[in-house]
Amino acid sequence: EKILKPIIIIDGFDPGDKRQVLPCDYEPFKYRAGVDRSISEMMMYGDDKEKDLIKELQNKGYDVIIVNQPTYYIMTTPPYQKVEKGTLGSKEIDGGGDYIERNGLNLVTLIKKINTELATNGSTEKLVIVGPSMGGQISRYALAYMEKNNIPHNTRLWVSVDSPHLGANIPLGAQEEISLLKGDNNE
């Protein structure tokens, strides 16, 4: 199916990639109804969650593209290619909890690909990008990077919802406790 009128929604902070796009995307028998919430389920709203934002956008002609930052594996030496799990000399990248910069650069690649596809399909539509939570920071980084490097992003609207653009205020004591529990101390 051709992309003609894209709206890109970028998932937020999700360490361990616990949140999938659809309930059927979870590993077999891993989805727990009422406990786990897929990204598509998070797009439901109304008193009884009877309204589906994705379907409403599709009914208005939008091609809804949901970006999830999954866990993946790369080589530890240049050119840091993506490889299969268990490949000798590789390391795991937790996309849902990874650096904003790396996820932003991945989004730059996607934006360029979508813009190429729009041109190929004869569409003159501009992108709409929505970044809830950490997705707002990832998308802000991607768009700023593209502007700084004179890469056209073809975006007409950027929406950031509930994103900590001024940083997150985490008390030093809580940060230290997390480091101790994680085993980051050198003592």
N, C-alpha and C positions, 0 to 999 in steps of 0.2 A: 504494500500500500504506500502511495506517495505521501510525503510530508509536504503540506501546503500552508498550514497556519499553526506553527508550533507554539506551545507553552511548555516551558521546562520547569519542573518542580524538583528542587534539590533536597534530598533527605538531610536531616540534622545529625547531631552527635549520636552515634550508635556504636559504642565499642563492642567488639566481638560480632558485629553484624547480626544482631539478634532480631532486628526488624526487617522483614522482607517486603517486597512490593505487593504481592498478593498472598492470601492464605495458602494457595496451592504451591507457592514457591518455597515453603518450608520443607525441610527434609521429611521424608515419609514418617508419619506418626509423631512428629515433633511439635506440630502446631496444636496449641491448647486454646480452644474456643473460650472466650471470656477472660483469658489470662494474657495471651499474646495478642498484639494488635499490629496488623500489617499496615503499610503506608496507605494502601487504598482504604482500609477501614478507618484510618485517621482522617480521611477526607469526607467521612459521613458526618452530617450535622442535623440539627433540628432537635426538638424535644425528645423524640424517640430514635434519633439517628436514622430517620427515614429518608433523608435527602442525601443524594450522592453528588458531590461537587464534581468529580471526574466525569460522570455521565452528563451533568449539566453543561460542562465546558465542551464536551464532545458534541452535544446537541447544538451548540452555538458554532460548530465548525472547527473547533480547535483540535489539533493533534496533541494529545497530552503525553509528554515524555517525562517519566519519573526517573530521577537519577539516584541510585543507591550506591554507596561506597562499600563494596564487598571486601572480604578478606581475600588476598591474592598473594602470590609468591614471585619474587624477583631474584636474579643473580646478584651476588654480593660484589661482583667486579664489573667494570664497564663493559658493555653499554647498559648494564642493569636491565636486561630483558626479562619480560614476564615469562615464567615457566610453570610447569606442573608442580603440585605439592610433592614434597619428598625429593626433589631434584638436588643432587649433591652440589654444595656451594650456593644454595639459595637461602633466602630468609622470608619469613612471613611479614606481610604488611596488613595491619588491621585498618582497612579503609575507613570504617565507621568512627574510628578514634584517631585517625592519622593527622598529619600536619595539614593545616588549612592550605598552605602553599601547594603541597603535592596534589591534594584534591582539587584545588583551583586550577592547576595546570592540566589535570585530566579533564576538567570542565572546558577549558580553552580548546582542547582537542575536539571535544564533542561539539562545541559551538561552531568551530570551523567546518566540521563535517556536515552539520545540519545546514549551514549557510551554503555550502557547495551543493547539497541536495536540493535546497530551495531554488537555486539558480538553474540547476539541471531540470527541475520540474516546471520551470517557468513561473514560479511564484514570486511576487514582489512583496510579500508579507515580511514584516520585521518580527524579531523574537520578543516573546514575553518571558521573563525569567522570575521565578518565585523562589525565595530562599527562606524557609522557616528555620528558626533557631540557628544552629551552626551552618545550615545551608545558606543563610544570609551572608555570613562571613566568607564562605567558600565562593559564592557567586560574586560578591563585592571584589574579592581578590582577583578572580578571573577577569572581570570586566576592566578593572583598573590596570591589570597587566597588559591586556589587549590594547587599551588606550595608550599606555606608556610606550608600547612597542609598535604603535601605528598599525595594529592588526584590526581590521574592521570587524566589529561584533554584531552589527545589524540589529541592535536591541532598541525597541521603542519604549519598553516599560520594564523596570526592575522593581520588584516588591520584596522587601525584607520584613519578616514578621517575627517578633519576639527574639531577635538576635542580639547578643551581647556585644554591640559594636564598641562600647567603651570599656570592654573587659569584664571579667567576672570577679567579683569580690569574694575570694576564698581566704578565710583567716589563716595566718601562718601556721597556727597549731594544727589545723585540719590538713594543711599541705604536708606538714612533717609527719603526721600520723599515717597519711596515705603512703608516703615514701617508706616509712618503717614497715608497714604491712606488706608493701610490694617487695621489700628487700633491697632497696636502692642505697642503703647506708653502707659506708665503707669501714665500719668498725668491726 
